Amino acid sequence: MASKRVLIIDDEETIQTVVQFGIRLAAGWDVITASSGPIGISTAQAEHPDVILLDVMMPEMDGISTFKILQSQPETEHIPVIFLTAKAQAAERRQFQDLGVSGVITKPFNSLDLPEQIAKILYWQLEV
Amino acid sequence: MKILLVEDDDALIAALTRSLTAQHYIVDAVKDGEKGWLYGSTFEYDLAILDLMLPKLDGIRLCQRFRSEGYTLPILLLTSQDSSTAKVQGLDAGADDFVVKPFDAAELIARIRALVRRGSANPLPLLTWGDLHLNPSTCEVTYGGQPLTLTTKEYDLLELLMRQTHHVFSSDEILDRLWSSEAFPAESTVRSHVRRLRQKLLAVGAPSDFISTLHGRGYYLKLPDQPDHAPLTGSSIARLPQRIAPETGRPVTTERATEQLNDQSLHSASHPTPRPAGYLNDREPSKADQQAQYLAFLNTTWLNNQPRCLEQATLLLDKAQQLQSQVATPVEPATASHSIADLSDLPNDQQEAHFAAHKLAGTLSIFGLTQAMQMARYLEERFKCPTLTIVDLQEMSALAAQLQSMIQEVHHIEAVQPQERLSQWLMINPETDWDAALTLAAHHQGVDLELVPSLDAAQTWLDRASAANSLPKLILLRLNALPTTAILTFLQTCAHRSPRLPVVLLGECDAWRDRLEILRCGGRWLPEPTLTPEQILASATRFLGDTLTDTKVMIVDDDPAWLQTLPQLLRPWGFCATTLAEPEQFWPVLQTVNPDVLILDVNLPQINGLELCQILRSDPRWRRLPILFLSILSDPATQNQAFTAGADDYLCKPVRGKDLATRILNRLQRIRDQAS
């Protein structure tokens, strides 16, 4: 599979760093980071990543508001978004699905498994 | 040659990477000083280029940090200040050279070449080995005056061998030095590059063993005119020292550093696990290696983050105590006290504590510190309550204090946390009437249910899942008629593919003959008419009892043929096997893999299997780990010795997959029985 570009939007820098390292290590994908919803939106517009990993709970603009803006912009509406969240309850998952989010990955996760999980959610063919 | 570039200007990163790559350098670029440190201390580089002004940790401090930790790699600083003060400061911090922005790329590359040359065993600008000449400035290579046309990687490989001609490079080392830290090619890639390079050298008249193989060790350039002379020095001696031990001021080689770490990890768990080499994972050769590398990275990152986490826990404790002092009299907690407020309505202290707890929980989760993370999460929720009582706050203070000491005690991240996954089931449901109800029921039961409408669709899905090594835990097949030949064939295929994967048929099937046929083909049967979707899923779980997918088996054997065969033999039973050929890597691999079962050979180099078994039996953490011996030695004396050392079982080679799987399953069943 051709290399992918992943944008991670999370206010926690350690998470950005570890996810970036893990994804690069496991799959060699390019990972760009943003530490807030507004920065994430402009990064997505400029960089056109293949997928966005979006933290649900962030100060200022939360994941849901960020997602809605991404969906409303012509440059970013087609980019699949996967929510990163603490243990999502069934009701919350349904709410996310209703919003049109491509998938949900719950924390804690092992960053090395992320490429496989993302590929599974988005039906990408991973090289095995 | 591999370069670490620490620079926060994207345009400059792009331009420099382009110029350096064109000169055959491999570049890892990061954008702040902390990451520079993480990469520099995790991977091996031939040179680092640091910008002076960097976020988080500036170039001078980063340079000082490398030097104070004993890293001797050449460091080149980039700066926009052309003042002698800045230069003196930089050189005093341990930098080797200084380039002022804006700079000429050609000059920068010439300086890099000079720096690399200075650190190399071959300090001349033109590299020469017998009739072979390599000019790093022009990237031209000739043998006996004849030019060689090489690919980038072939050139890189040749330059590496020529720069350290007395060094034997293992494939692992070559991968480390010539591929960026983002690429993870297999060892066979090195072999094919060496093969092609040898062919090209042969074509211009070089001897066929110009690049020689030292069996089991690696590759080196044979001394010209001394055809049978292997390098005078071993790899650990000839290797360019990368680190100076701070305590002694003496150089230590990378191998020695790894040994030291290994020794430490044998005695204490307070150091990052070194990257173990020389073992293979059944699923993917570099998987276990990646896990170890990731773990080492997590440990380095944790050391940087622990103080901040402690500060956050202290803040939570302070806030809980402050709020406690503001509540005058104890009040019984009211139901309303647990309702969630709009955060902006909360007092500032509470908002601050809420966000600190949220951030802390996030950080702890990435390190897999689940218990501490759950405590932080709980505090995060509690700080959201608008009417906290003194009882609540007392409890929160106690919890915050506990969290604080818990964080303080984490000196080492011991294992990469397994991904918490929903159990995945596949269901073939030809009629869509139940789809919605099934999906909902699956959600409630924590099952990730994949619904497909036909056997063909199921087959395609299973092929893909099998290729990705992620078969479901259970297959449900809803019958809308009597079982057909196609269904029975499907059952047989599934049984062949994965004998322990339960396939459950739902539907009316009154005839004994049909039920028997289903059973013979490996299927199970569940009568449908009396059951709701919830009941079906709940009933189906009982068929999961005997599946052992994800059971981790670690195999230690020095015979490569067995190491290849055993994982294949065990795969149909759903075992995930990790193989290890070098017992000296045993401890870090064991800790990384954390197996459910260990299979040991008796005769191993350096440490024999019996000794390993004895060590494990004397360690409280591994005392109960099931250990099976698999050896060519069939004499009763050795078997007796194994059982005396603490073995649970002993099998003689050759062994059939089924027999080995059965013995493993028996052992695991016994443990389950004891536990229940």
Interface residues (C-beta under 8 A of the other chain):
Chain A: D10 D11 E12 T14 I15 T17 V18 V19 F21 G22 R24 L25 A26 G28 D55 M57 P59 A86 A90 R93 R94 T106 K107 P108 F109 N110 S111 L112 D113 E116 Q117 A119 K120 L126 V128
Chain B: E34 K35 L38 S181 E182 A183 F184 E284 Q290 Q291 Q293 Y294 F297 L298 T301 N305 F355 H358 K359 A361 G362 T363 S365 I366 F367 G368 T370 M373 R377 V416 Q417 P418 Q419 E420 H443 H444 A467 A468 N469 S470
